[in-house]
């Protein structure tokens, strides 16, 4: 991730085993020293992802990264990434970050990316979330589960435009 631009439409929450995450985190630390340089947003984001899958508390890292974010693109990327990590484990707090990230990213996304993220979020809203984290699952598994739930609920179950989460005319 070092030096590369990251798409705001990317999915950052592909599950890793604890061992995979710890090995990758060690490799990142060896390459960058003990801590990521001040301007290395992508490295800090990668460390958050790896620490999350290693089972560590990443709330402080998230807060630090948010405080160091240089612009709306970095803030949007962080919020979307953190929300994706949380929703991959079906945590209730995921939508706080996903909604915040999408609001920040909306004007930065190309039209195709915008609608891709919008549709993904609309489908993921079908998922039941819980206060306690479950086992992490892939985006494909989340979307498949959400499609089944949407199919079982039947047609016409679109978001209510008066709902505060409703942010677009495409609903």
N, C-alpha and C positions, 0 to 999 in steps of 0.2 A: 504493500500500500504506500510505501515511501515515495513521495514525489509524484504520485499519480492523482489525477482528478477522479473523484468517485461520483457516479451518477446518483442523483437523488431518487431515481426509480429502482435502484438496486435493492436486493434482499440481502440483509447482513446477518441473518439469524440462522444460518445452516447449523444444525446441532453438531457438536463435537463431544467425544467422550472426555472424561476428566483427564485421562492420560494424554490424549491428543492435545488438549488445551494447555496442559502444563508443559509438555515438550515444546510446543510452539511458542509459548510465553518465554521459556528459557532461551530459545533461539532469538526472539526479538530483543531480549535484554542483552544477549551477547553481541548482537549487531549494533545496538544503539547505546550501549552503556547501561547503567542502572535505571535511568529514567529517560523518557523521550525528551528531545530538545524542545524548548519553549514554542517554537513555530511549527512543530511537527504534529499537526492535528490528526492526520491519518494514522500515525503511529499510536497516538493516545487512544484513538477510536479502536484500533486493532487490539490494543491492550485491554480495553474495556470488554470487548467481545470475548477475548481469551479468558480473562478473569471470570466473567460471567459463567462460561462453560466449565471452568475449573471449580465452580461452586463457591466462589468468594463473593463477599458483599461488594458490589460495584457502585452503590449509591454515592459514596464520597468521590470516586473517580468520575462519575457522571457530573456531579456538582462542580468539580475542578475543571473538567473539560468545558462545561457550559460557561463558566466564568472566564476561561481563556479563549473562547470562540471569538474569532476576529470579525465575522460578518453573519448575515442571515443564512447564507449557504451552509456554513459550518454548523450553526445552531439547528437548522432544519435537518441536516445529515445526522447530527447527534440525536435529536429527538426521534426521528424516524428509526434509526438504528436501535435505540434503547427501547422504544415501543415494540419493535419487531422481536427483540430478545424476550421481552415480557410476554408478548402474545404467543410466541413459540412454546411457552410454558403455561399458557392460558391464565395469566395473572390479570386480575381486574384492573389494575392500574395502567395497563397497556394503552388504553384509548386516550388517557390524558396526554401521553407522549406522542402517539400517532396523530391525534388531532392537531396538537400544537405543531408538530413537524410538517404536517400537510399544509397548514395555514401559512407557515413560513416558506414552504417550498412552492406553493401554487404559482406564484408569478415567476419563478425561476425555472420551472419545468417546460420543456417543449410540449406542444399539444399532444403528441402521441404518448409521451411519458406521463403527462398529467392524467389522461384518461385511463392509462394502464394502472396507475396508483389509485385513482378514484375507484375504479371497478374492483381492484383487489381489496381495498378498504371496505367497500360496500358488501362484498361477499364475506369478508372476515367478521363483519359485525354480526353475522348469524351465529357465531360461536358462543357457547356459554362459557363465561370466565368465572374464576373463583378467587377468593382471597389468598389461598395457598397455591404455590406453584406445583404443576404436575411435571411429568417427564417431558423434556423438550422434543418437539416434532418438526419435521421439515415443512416448508411452505406448501409443497404439493399435498402433503397429508392434511394440513390445515384447510386448504382450499377444497379438497375432496370432502372432508367432513362438513364444511360450510355449505357445499352444494347439496349434500344429502339433506341437511337440516332445512335449507331453503325449499327444496323439493317437497319435503314432508309438510312444511307450513303452507305450501300452495301459492298460487298466483295472487297478486294484489296485496302482498304484504310488504309494500315499499315503505321506506322511512317517512314518518310524519313531518311535513315541512315546518310545523311549529316546534318540532324537537330541536333543542339548542345544538345538537350535533349536525343537523342538516345545514350544509354550507354551499350547496350547489343547485342549479336548476336542472341538472341531468337526472336527478332522482326521479 
